[in-house]
Amino acid sequence: MFDILGRIKTNPCDRTSRRDFLQVGTLGATGFTLADLLRSRAAADSTRPVQGDTSVVWLWLGGGATHVETFDPKMTAPSEYRSIIGEVQTSLPGVAIGSLFPRMASLAEHMTYVRSFAHENSGHSGGTHYVMTGYNFPPADQGMASIKPSLGSVAARYRGASHAQTGLPTYVRINGTYADGPAWLGAAYNPFDVGGDSRNNMNLRVGLDRVSDRRGLLRGLDRLNRDVDQSGLMKGLGGFEVQAFDMVLGRAKDAFDLDREDPRVRAKYGPQLGDQMLLARRLCEAGAGFVTLHYGGWDMHGQIEAGCKNLCPKVDQAVAAFIDDVAQRGLSKKILLVITGEFGRTPRINGSAGRDHWAPLSTLAFAHGNFRQGQVVGESNSKAEVPKSKPINPQDLMATVFHHLGIDPSLHYLDQAGRPTPMITTGQPIREMLS
């Protein structure tokens, strides 16, 4: 874990020493510093990183969000199949989504709703592995570790673990889930972990309460920054120490400070998920390439109406604010929002007024990005059971994300046995979205 202030003992009159600075980046009890991590990541790059200015925000609806109550309400189906919360018309003629998303519906011209996303794994871990990595791995549901790198880790490997100018990590995890790590790509491509428990001491963690609620932390960093400027310390530091310093005290630090936002903008996003979506926008604007958010609670085997009434309005507010904010800031082509989960829910309501696991049809939506938006892609059958049109699978999702990030779909890396291994084998970008 990343102790952002280390154990520095100083008062406003003290000068900051080189030793103090090195402690700023200490990771856990190992004495491994942030500069050491940056050095190890650079050493892990066997090819020159490819910098880019596009980014992805991956909103993961953990537990398996219902496709019927979100983006395919199917109100013409028999009552036991149609959405139990009804529908709302979007700004696209003839297109409706779940009734609890009125704000998102009003911004549908910036979105693509995919109604033919499907795969074959209805297990929580297995489905997560499939969607997060593009590869099915049934043993995941028996507790086996992930065997394929996640999209975010591939992006970090391709672009380099940190942005060359801002020092901001390429891959940032605000809330984690299974299979969102690097697998055999190696620990150098772990996400920078903003919140939650770190799986590895090489993950860096700065809790949201520390970056958004503790003014004292920021005052301390500002004071340290001034002390370093006055002491001339930077002249004696190596390149990786300087980069680590920039990450902690420079623009990267500012990106984590939600207090720098106009309070009216922050209020528009709302609390909790809203703060996380706002943080994701700030991170992408500052140079992050891939940001994951895990918003769970969607495993609604019973009382799905109450569950949706609790979660959907929060998603509606945060996502709509994000979509509008990104557009207002002129970032629509640069930032792609992906909304998905591990699978959908059974089309027929069960005896507990809920829906069970269902991989044959899943929730998937996009906003912004360098794509054609304002459309519905694909079609489900009359009861929202399976795709009626050609299915879009996790590898197609992966290829679509690659397209936005400018990653060659034929990209190969050497696996743990030294074999050239393709990141994508069969996937193609979603044709209807290509500009």
C-alpha positions in Angstrom: 0.0 0.0 0.0 1.1 3.5 -0.7 1.6 5.7 2.4 1.4 9.1 0.8 3.1 10.9 3.7 5.3 8.1 4.8 6.7 8.8 8.3 8.0 12.3 7.6 8.6 14.2 10.9 8.9 17.8 10.1 7.5 21.2 11.1 6.9 24.2 9.0 10.4 25.5 9.8 12.2 22.3 8.9 13.7 21.6 5.5 12.8 18.4 3.7 15.6 16.0 3.3 16.3 13.5 0.5 15.5 10.7 3.0 12.2 12.3 3.9 11.3 12.4 0.3 12.1 8.8 -0.3 9.9 7.9 2.6 7.0 9.6 0.9 6.8 6.8 -1.6 7.2 3.9 0.7 5.0 0.9 -0.2 3.9 -1.1 2.8 6.4 -2.5 5.3 8.8 -3.7 2.6 10.6 -0.4 2.2 9.8 -0.6 -1.5 9.4 2.9 -2.7 7.3 4.5 -5.4 10.4 5.3 -7.3 11.4 1.6 -7.1 8.0 0.6 -8.5 8.4 3.1 -11.4 11.9 1.8 -12.1 10.7 -1.9 -12.1 7.8 -1.0 -14.4 10.2 0.7 -16.8 12.5 -2.3 -16.7 9.6 -4.6 -17.5 8.9 -2.8 -20.8 10.6 -4.7 -23.5 9.2 -2.4 -26.1 8.8 1.3 -26.2 5.5 2.4 -24.6 2.9 3.9 -27.0 1.5 7.1 -25.5 -2.1 8.1 -26.3 -4.6 10.7 -25.3 -7.7 8.5 -25.3 -9.0 6.8 -22.2 -11.7 4.4 -20.9 -13.9 4.5 -17.8 -15.2 1.0 -17.1 -18.3 1.0 -14.9 -18.7 -2.5 -13.6 -22.2 -3.3 -12.3 -21.1 -6.2 -10.0 -23.4 -9.1 -9.3 -24.9 -9.1 -12.8 -27.3 -6.3 -13.6 -30.6 -7.1 -15.2 -30.7 -6.3 -18.9 -34.5 -6.1 -18.8 -34.8 -3.4 -16.2 -31.8 -1.5 -17.6 -31.5 -1.2 -21.4 -34.0 -3.7 -22.9 -37.3 -3.3 -21.0 -39.3 -5.4 -23.6 -42.7 -4.0 -22.6 -44.4 -6.0 -25.4 -43.4 -9.3 -23.8 -45.8 -11.3 -21.5 -46.0 -9.8 -18.0 -43.7 -12.4 -16.4 -40.9 -11.4 -18.8 -41.2 -7.6 -19.3 -39.6 -5.0 -17.1 -41.4 -4.8 -13.7 -40.4 -1.1 -13.4 -41.6 -0.1 -16.9 -39.8 2.0 -19.4 -39.0 5.6 -20.2 -38.6 7.1 -23.7 -35.2 8.3 -24.6 -34.2 11.3 -26.8 -33.9 8.8 -29.7 -37.2 8.3 -31.6 -38.8 4.9 -30.7 -36.1 3.9 -28.2 -37.0 3.3 -24.5 -34.9 2.1 -21.6 -35.7 1.2 -18.0 -38.0 3.8 -16.3 -35.5 4.5 -13.5 -33.0 6.1 -15.9 -34.7 9.3 -17.0 -31.6 11.4 -17.0 -29.6 9.0 -19.1 -32.6 8.7 -21.4 -32.5 12.4 -22.1 -28.8 12.1 -23.1 -29.3 9.0 -25.4 -27.8 10.8 -28.4 -24.4 10.3 -26.6 -25.0 6.6 -25.9 -25.1 3.2 -27.6 -27.3 0.5 -26.1 -26.2 -3.0 -27.1 -29.1 -5.5 -26.9 -27.2 -8.5 -28.3 -24.3 -8.9 -25.9 -23.9 -12.5 -24.8 -21.5 -15.2 -23.6 -21.6 -18.7 -22.0 -20.6 -18.4 -18.4 -23.3 -17.7 -15.8 -21.0 -17.9 -12.8 -20.0 -14.7 -10.9 -16.2 -15.2 -11.2 -16.3 -17.0 -14.5 -18.5 -14.4 -16.1 -16.4 -11.6 -14.7 -13.2 -13.3 -16.1 -14.9 -13.6 -19.5 -16.0 -10.0 -19.7 -12.9 -8.5 -18.0 -10.4 -10.4 -20.2 -12.2 -11.6 -23.3 -11.6 -15.2 -22.4 -13.8 -17.9 -20.7 -12.3 -19.6 -17.7 -14.8 -21.8 -15.9 -12.4 -22.8 -13.1 -12.7 -19.2 -11.9 -15.9 -20.3 -10.2 -13.9 -22.8 -8.2 -11.6 -20.1 -6.8 -8.8 -20.4 -9.4 -6.8 -17.3 -10.0 -7.2 -15.4 -13.3 -5.2 -16.7 -16.2 -5.5 -13.8 -18.6 -4.7 -10.1 -18.3 -7.5 -7.6 -17.9 -8.1 -4.9 -20.4 -6.7 -2.3 -18.1 -3.5 -4.2 -17.6 -3.1 -4.7 -21.3 -3.5 -0.9 -21.8 -0.8 -0.3 -19.1 1.5 -2.8 -20.8 1.0 -1.2 -24.2 1.2 2.5 -23.2 3.6 2.2 -20.2 2.5 2.0 -16.6 2.6 5.8 -16.2 1.8 8.8 -18.4 5.1 10.3 -19.7 4.2 13.9 -19.0 1.9 13.9 -15.9 3.3 10.8 -14.2 -0.3 9.6 -13.6 -0.7 5.8 -13.7 -2.1 4.5 -17.0 -4.4 2.0 -15.2 -6.3 3.2 -12.1 -8.7 1.0 -10.1 -11.2 3.0 -7.9 -13.0 -0.2 -6.8 -11.7 -3.6 -7.6 -13.2 -6.9 -8.7 -12.0 -10.4 -9.7 -9.9 -10.6 -12.9 -9.1 -6.9 -13.1 -5.3 -7.5 -12.8 -2.4 -8.3 -15.0 -2.2 -12.2 -14.6 1.0 -13.3 -16.4 1.8 -9.8 -17.7 3.4 -9.3 -14.3 2.9 -7.1 -11.2 4.4 -4.1 -13.0 1.0 -3.7 -14.7 -1.2 -3.9 -11.6 -3.7 -1.1 -11.3 -3.0 1.9 -9.2 -5.6 1.0 -6.5 -7.4 4.1 -5.2 -9.8 2.3 -2.9 -10.5 -1.1 -1.3 -8.0 -3.8 -0.2 -4.9 -4.2 -2.2 -4.1 -7.7 -3.4 -0.4 -7.0 -3.7 2.0 -4.7 -1.9 2.9 -3.3 -5.3 -0.6 -1.9 -5.8 -0.7 1.7 -4.7 -3.6 2.9 -2.6 -4.9 6.3 -1.6 -8.3 6.0 0.1 -11.1 8.2 -1.3 -11.6 9.6 2.2 -8.0 10.8 2.1 -8.0 12.3 -1.3 -11.4 14.0 -1.1 -12.2 14.6 2.6 -9.0 15.3 4.4 -7.9 18.8 3.8 -5.0 18.3 6.2 -3.5 15.7 3.8 -3.5 18.2 1.0 -2.1 21.0 3.2 0.7 18.7 4.2 1.5 17.9 0.6 1.5 21.5 -0.4 3.8 22.4 2.5 6.2 19.5 1.4 6.1 20.8 -2.1 7.1 24.3 -1.0 9.9 23.0 1.2 11.3 21.0 -1.7 11.2 24.0 -4.0 13.1 26.0 -1.4 15.7 23.4 -0.6 16.8 22.6 -4.1 16.4 18.9 -3.4 15.1 18.1 -6.8 18.5 18.8 -8.3 20.0 15.9 -6.4 17.3 13.3 -7.3 17.4 10.7 -10.1 14.8 10.5 -12.9 12.6 7.9 -11.2 12.6 9.8 -7.9 11.6 13.0 -9.7 8.8 11.1 -11.5 7.6 9.7 -8.1 7.7 13.2 -6.6 5.6 14.5 -9.5 3.1 11.7 -9.0 2.7 12.5 -5.3 2.9 16.3 -5.3 2.3 17.5 -8.9 -0.6 17.3 -11.3 -1.3 13.7 -10.4 -2.0 14.7 -6.8 -4.3 17.5 -8.0 -6.3 15.0 -10.1 -7.3 13.2 -6.9 -8.5 16.4 -5.2 -12.2 16.6 -5.6 -12.3 19.8 -3.6 -10.8 21.5 -6.7 -14.1 21.0 -8.5 -16.9 23.6 -8.6 -19.3 22.5 -5.8 -22.2 22.8 -8.3 -20.5 20.2 -10.6 -19.9 17.8 -7.7 -23.5 18.2 -6.5 -24.7 17.3 -10.0 -22.8 14.0 -9.8 -24.1 13.1 -6.3 -22.3 11.3 -3.5 -20.5 7.9 -3.4 -20.8 6.6 -7.0 -21.0 10.2 -8.1 -17.8 11.1 -6.5 -16.2 8.1 -8.1 -17.4 9.0 -11.5 -16.2 12.5 -11.1 -12.8 11.3 -9.9 -12.7 9.0 -13.0 -13.3 12.0 -15.3 -10.5 14.0 -13.5 -8.1 11.1 -13.8 -8.7 10.6 -17.5 -8.4 14.3 -18.1 -5.0 14.3 -16.4 -3.6 11.4 -18.4 -5.0 8.1 -17.0 -5.8 5.6 -19.8 -8.1 3.1 -18.1 -10.1 3.6 -14.9 -12.3 0.9 -13.4 -15.2 1.4 -11.0 -17.1 -1.4 -9.3 -20.6 -0.6 -8.2 -22.1 -3.8 -6.8 -25.4 -5.1 -5.4 -27.0 -6.3 -8.6 -27.3 -10.0 -7.7 -31.1 -9.7 -7.3 -32.4 -13.2 -7.0 -35.4 -11.8 -5.1 -37.3 -8.5 -4.9 -35.7 -7.1 -7.9 -38.1 -4.1 -8.0 -36.9 -2.8 -4.6 -33.3 -3.5 -5.5 -33.5 -1.6 -8.8 -35.3 1.3 -7.0 -32.4 1.5 -4.7 -29.5 1.3 -7.2 -30.8 2.6 -10.5 -31.4 6.2 -9.6 -27.8 6.5 -8.2 -26.4 5.2 -11.5 -28.7 7.4 -13.4 -27.6 10.6 -11.7 -23.9 9.8 -11.7 -23.7 8.5 -15.3 -25.8 11.3 -16.7 -23.7 13.9 -14.9 -20.6 12.2 -16.3 -21.9 12.1 -19.9 -22.9 15.8 -19.7 -19.7 16.9 -18.0 -17.5 15.1 -20.5 -19.4 16.7 -23.4 -19.2 20.2 -21.8 -15.5 19.9 -21.3 -14.9 18.9 -25.0 -13.7 15.4 -24.1 -16.4 13.4 -25.9 -14.0 11.9 -28.4 -11.3 11.2 -25.9 -13.1 9.4 -23.0 -15.2 6.2 -23.6 -17.6 5.1 -20.9 -18.4 1.3 -20.8 -21.2 0.0 -18.6 -21.5 -3.7 -18.1 -21.3 -6.5 -15.6 -20.6 -10.3 -15.5 -23.9 -11.4 -17.1 -27.6 -10.5 -17.3 -30.6 -11.9 -15.4 -33.1 -14.6 -16.3 -35.8 -13.1 -18.5 -38.7 -14.7 -16.6 -39.3 -13.4 -13.1 -38.8 -16.2 -10.5 -41.0 -17.1 -7.5 -39.1 -14.6 -5.3 -39.9 -11.7 -7.5 -36.3 -11.7 -8.7 -34.2 -12.9 -11.6 -31.3 -15.4 -11.6 -28.0 -15.6 -13.4 -28.2 -15.4 -17.2 -25.2 -15.2 -19.5 -27.1 -15.7 -22.8 -28.0 -12.0 -22.8 -26.2 -9.3 -20.9 -26.2 -5.5 -20.1 -23.9 -3.4 -22.2 -23.9 0.2 -23.0 -21.4 2.9 -24.2 -21.2 6.6 -24.0 -18.9 9.0 -25.9 -15.6 7.8 -27.3 -14.4 8.1 -30.9 -17.5 6.2 -32.2 -20.9 6.7 -33.7 -23.3 7.1 -30.8 -27.1 7.7 -30.5 -28.2 4.3 -31.4 -29.3 0.8 -30.4 -27.0 -2.0 -31.6 -28.4 -5.6 -32.0 -31.8 -7.0 -31.0 -33.0 -9.6 -28.5 -35.8 -12.1 -29.2 -39.4 -11.4 -28.1 -38.8 -12.4 -24.5 -35.3 -10.9 -24.0 -33.8 -14.4 -23.7 -31.1 -14.5 -26.3 -29.9 -12.3 -29.2 -32.1 -12.3 -32.2 -29.4 -10.6 -34.3 -25.7 -11.6 -34.4 -24.4 -11.9 -30.9 -21.7 -9.5 -29.6 -19.3 -11.3 -27.3 -16.6 -10.3 -24.8 -13.9 -10.4 -27.4 -15.8 -8.0 -29.6 -16.1 -5.7 -26.6 -12.4 -6.0 -26.1 -11.7 -5.2 -29.7 -14.0 -2.2 -29.5 -12.1 -0.9 -26.5 -8.8 -1.5 -28.3 -10.0 0.5 -31.3 -10.8 3.5 -29.0 -7.4 3.3 -27.3 -5.5 2.9 -30.6 -4.2 -0.6 -29.7 -3.4 -2.9 -32.6 -5.9 -5.8 -32.5 -3.1 -8.2 -33.5 -1.1 -7.3 -30.3 1.0 -10.2 -28.9 2.9 -10.5 -25.7 5.1 -13.3 -24.4 3.3 -15.4 -21.8 5.0 -17.0 -18.7 6.3 -19.8 -20.9 7.8 -17.4 -23.4 5.3 -18.0 -26.1 3.9 -15.1 -28.2 0.3 -14.9 -27.1 -2.4 -12.8 -28.8 -4.5 -10.5 -26.6 -7.5 -11.0 -29.0 -8.1 -14.1 -31.1 -11.5 -13.6 -32.8 -13.0 -10.3 -31.7 -13.9 -7.5 -34.0 -14.9 -3.9 -33.1 -18.7 -3.4 -33.1 -19.2 -2.5 -36.7 -22.2 -0.2 -36.1 -20.2 2.0 -33.8 -17.3 2.7 -36.2 -17.3 6.2 -37.5 
